[in-house]
Amino acid sequence: DNNNNNIHWKINTLTQLEANLDDTTPEVLAYVIETLLKKGGAVDAWVTPIVMKKGRPAHTLHCLVREEDEEEPPNKNNETHTSPRTATTTDKVLEIIFRQTTTLGIRIQRGIERAALRREFISIPIPY
């Protein structure tokens, strides 16, 4: 039940991207996560430790992006030719991961639902 009208949380549909990395230092992983969040437009990014073939230690880099960022505007003039599409958040994240890591492939899973608590920022005056 997709209940977006709940007063406490909202359910968003996201795209998850992930890549296994077996030859990356912790410093590179930290830099890539920071870049995905600050420059790539990712909603969340994290790393999990894994064991690959022959018992090699490695990491999976995960990243979530909003699917609504992926929608292209409708063609208002019903033109038959198409202009070059603008880069989506997924495109930006893919470029960061491919350029900043040694991965040869990235898995993309669309339609991932995530419930997030509703938040708001409130300014509170203080007497100082």
C-alpha positions as CSV (number, residue, x, y, z in Angstrom):
1,D,0.0,0.0,0.0
2,N,1.7,3.2,-1.2
3,N,0.4,5.7,1.4
4,N,1.9,9.1,0.4
5,N,-0.8,10.8,2.5
6,N,0.6,9.7,5.9
7,I,1.3,12.7,8.1
8,H,4.6,11.1,9.4
9,W,6.3,9.8,6.2
10,K,6.3,10.0,2.4
11,I,7.1,7.1,0.1
12,N,9.4,8.1,-2.8
13,T,10.3,6.0,-5.9
14,L,14.0,5.9,-6.5
15,T,16.6,4.3,-8.7
16,Q,19.5,2.4,-7.1
17,L,22.9,2.1,-8.8
18,E,25.5,-0.3,-7.5
19,A,29.0,-1.6,-8.5
20,N,31.3,-4.1,-7.0
21,L,34.9,-2.8,-6.4
22,D,37.7,-5.1,-5.4
23,D,40.7,-2.8,-5.8
24,T,39.7,0.5,-4.3
25,T,41.1,2.2,-1.2
26,P,38.9,3.5,1.6
27,E,40.1,7.1,0.7
28,V,38.8,6.7,-2.9
29,L,35.5,5.2,-1.6
30,A,35.0,8.2,0.8
31,Y,35.8,10.7,-2.0
32,V,33.4,9.0,-4.5
33,I,30.6,8.9,-1.9
34,E,31.1,12.6,-1.1
35,T,31.2,13.5,-4.9
36,L,28.0,11.5,-5.5
37,L,26.1,13.3,-2.8
38,K,27.5,16.9,-3.4
39,K,28.0,17.0,-7.2
40,G,26.0,14.0,-8.6
41,G,22.7,14.8,-7.0
42,A,22.4,11.5,-5.2
43,V,19.9,11.2,-2.4
44,D,22.0,8.7,-0.6
45,A,25.3,6.8,-1.1
46,W,27.0,4.1,0.9
47,V,29.5,1.2,0.8
48,T,29.0,-2.4,2.1
49,P,31.9,-4.9,2.5
50,I,31.6,-8.1,0.4
51,V,33.7,-11.2,-0.4
52,M,34.3,-11.9,-4.1
53,K,35.6,-15.0,-5.8
54,K,38.6,-16.7,-4.3
55,G,37.8,-15.0,-1.0
56,R,39.0,-11.6,-2.1
57,P,37.7,-8.7,0.1
58,A,35.9,-6.0,-1.8
59,H,33.1,-3.4,-1.5
60,T,29.8,-2.7,-3.1
61,L,29.2,1.0,-3.8
62,H,25.5,1.8,-3.7
63,C,23.7,5.0,-4.7
64,L,20.1,6.2,-4.7
65,V,18.7,8.9,-7.1
66,R,15.2,10.3,-7.5
67,E,13.3,8.9,-10.4
68,E,11.3,12.1,-10.9
69,D,14.7,13.6,-12.0
70,E,14.7,11.1,-14.8
71,E,11.5,12.3,-16.5
72,E,12.0,14.2,-19.7
73,P,9.7,17.1,-20.5
74,P,7.0,16.3,-23.1
75,N,7.5,17.6,-26.6
76,K,5.1,20.5,-26.7
77,N,5.3,21.1,-30.5
78,N,4.9,17.5,-31.6
79,E,8.2,17.8,-33.5
80,T,9.4,14.7,-35.3
81,H,13.1,15.4,-34.7
82,T,14.6,15.1,-31.2
83,S,17.1,17.4,-29.7
84,P,19.9,16.0,-27.6
85,R,18.5,15.0,-24.2
86,T,19.8,16.7,-21.1
87,A,21.9,14.7,-18.6
88,T,19.7,13.1,-15.9
89,T,20.8,12.5,-12.4
90,T,21.4,8.9,-13.3
91,D,23.7,10.0,-16.1
92,K,25.7,12.2,-13.7
93,V,26.0,9.4,-11.1
94,L,27.1,6.9,-13.8
95,E,29.7,9.3,-15.0
96,I,31.1,9.9,-11.5
97,I,31.3,6.1,-10.8
98,F,32.9,5.2,-14.1
99,R,35.4,8.0,-13.9
100,Q,36.3,7.7,-10.2
101,T,36.4,3.9,-9.8
102,T,37.8,1.0,-11.7
103,T,34.4,-0.7,-12.3
104,L,33.5,-2.0,-15.7
105,G,29.8,-2.2,-15.0
106,I,27.0,-0.7,-12.9
107,R,23.7,-2.3,-12.0
108,I,20.7,-0.1,-12.3
109,Q,17.5,-1.0,-10.4
110,R,14.5,1.3,-11.0
111,G,11.3,1.5,-9.0
112,I,12.9,1.2,-5.5
113,E,10.5,2.5,-2.9
114,R,11.8,4.3,0.2
115,A,9.8,5.6,3.1
116,A,11.3,8.8,4.6
117,L,10.0,10.7,7.6
118,R,8.7,14.1,6.8
119,R,10.9,16.9,8.1
120,E,10.9,20.6,8.4
121,F,13.3,23.3,9.6
122,I,11.9,25.8,12.1
123,S,13.8,28.9,13.2
124,I,13.5,29.5,16.9
125,P,14.5,33.0,18.2
126,I,16.7,33.0,21.2
127,P,17.3,35.9,23.5
128,Y,21.1,36.3,22.8
